[in-house]
Amino acid sequence: MHEIDARDLLCPLPVLRLRKALERAEPGDTLRLIATDPAALIDVPHFCTEQGHDFLGATPLDGRATAYTVRKRA
């Protein structure tokens, strides 16, 4: 699993980092974006829907950050 650390970055930077990582990933790869931006809770699922990737869920980490899991589609 690829991990992208986007803590302390504000919208749109977490999604832009995710997009760049997805461009380098192979179809079927799973990526984990760690972000503290509250807008990521809306932005990441929306981005996945728009780009055709699978949003697998969000998991709170330490009371501040959240991990977003995404699978790249072909």
N, C-alpha and C positions, 0 to 999 in steps of 0.2 A: 504494500500500500504506500502510495506517495503521500507525503505530508507537506502542506503549505502553511507556513506561519504568517498570519496576517494580523496578529495582535497589535493593538494601538493604531491601526490604520482605519481611516474613515471612508465611507462610501464615496466613490465607486471602487476604491483600491482593492478591497478583498476579492470582489468578483473579477476584477481585471487580472489579479494574480492567479485566480482559479482558471480563468480562460487561457492564460499563457501555459499553465501546467497541463491543461487538457489538450492543447495543441501538440505538445511533446509526447503525450501519453498514447498508448496503443488501445484500440477498441477492447473493451472488457476490463481495462485497468480501473482500480478503485482509488480515489483520491480523498484525502481528509484535509479540509480547510479548517484551521483554527483561527477564530476571529473574536474580537471584543466589541465590534460595531453592532449596536442593536438593530440597525437596518438590515444586516446580513440575514436575519431571520426571514425577511420578506424577499430580499434581493436574490439569495442563492436559489431557493426553489423556483422563483420566477425565471431566472437565467437558465436553469436546467430545462424548464418547460419550453422556453423560447428556442434553445439550442438543440433540444432533442436528447439530452442526457438524463440518466436516472438519478433522481434525488432520493437517497436512501434513508435520510433522517438527520436530525440534529440532537446532540447530546451535550448537556451542560457539563463543564469540566470542573472549574474551581470557584464557581460563584460569580466569575467575571467573564471568562471565555466560554465559547461554545464550539464544539466540533461538528462540522457539516460533512457528511459522507456522500460522495457522488461517484457514479460509475459512468465511464465514457462509453457511449454507443458508437457503433460503426458509422 
